């Protein structure tokens, strides 16, 4: 109950404070390339239930048809504004609406697309017992995930065999340790990572 109350209050306040800034971002997205402001993608939520995850659009329209993995500055599908938004994780802000809608929590295992969830082992599928989050332990460790993928010969293979299992291990660790105070620590560490990005 406390976690849900915190999710609603913190997300609502954040959206209210950031609303002028979000309008500016929306304008830049529209001026930079063709397509809508938001990108919606089906992700797998708690108990394996799919939901539409919201992001600011950072790629050229229809780019997801060419693959789900993006590889940092090497990926020419990402727009000019998109590079900036991704660098500072600003593209994730619309997920505050997902939190208010109860699809997500502020802290919890990051939701994955069905294609990769199908590859989970029975042990790894335990992460689906928790509500997915905007940030988590794996987000902190793999804050620059796109840069790692950019160095790989086969980014998707590297993601499936190396990054995804490591992230799932951290997600399971979070589920074992989760508490309100632990969530607050992850939130503050995430904010610090974004502020000190450079």
Secondary structure, 3 states (H helix, E strand, C coil): CHHHHHHHHHHHHHHHHHHHHHHHHHHHHHHHCCCCCEEEEEEECHHHCEEEEEEECCECCCHHHHCCCCCHHHCCCECHHHHHHHHCCHHHCCHHHHHHCCCCEEECCCCECHHHHCCCCCCHHHHHHCCCEEECHHHHHCCCHHHHHHCCCCHHHHHHHHHHHHHHHHHHHHHHHCCHHHHHHHHHHHHHHHHCCC
